[in-house]
């Protein structure tokens, strides 16, 4: 499954809020490097992949991107005195034929609350150090040594770069 711009949908965060944040690649300074959600149709593709096809969508792709940026900033912040910024983004629950239907922002904020409510869980949240990746994930390994969002992408790039440097240094010294 891919977005309209041919980026594959990858769910590696382990929590809805983290996978939502991972719908973009991020620079070290928190800027979006590669946008995956260019339209509400792309967001619908992500929801289908996540198994949430009947969720209330934000009004625009831009309002989704604002929510995503706020979630990422909040999850990466060491200082969380209150949640007002996120609560303003929450359009919470909408009614559909008398049946309460959750919105994407409501579910994302609930997912974020569940992460920060458990200090052990919060302590296992990591950010991939891959260049222009910045994806977030829950490290659920026994020894908490997971480094990369995906070994197949960022991990392999890092290994290849290390190998290239090593070979180059060996050539320079011989």
FENBEL-V793037 format. One record per helix or strand of 3 or more residues. SS is the DSSP state (hx for helix, st for strand). FROM is the first residue (numbers start at 1). TO is the last residue. Records with the same first field share a line. If there is no record, write none. Layout:
SS=FROM-TO, FROM-TO
//
This chain:
hx=16-21, 40-50, 61-76, 84-89, 104-117, 119-123, 151-173
st=24-26, 32-35, 93-96, 99-103, 125-127, 136-138
//
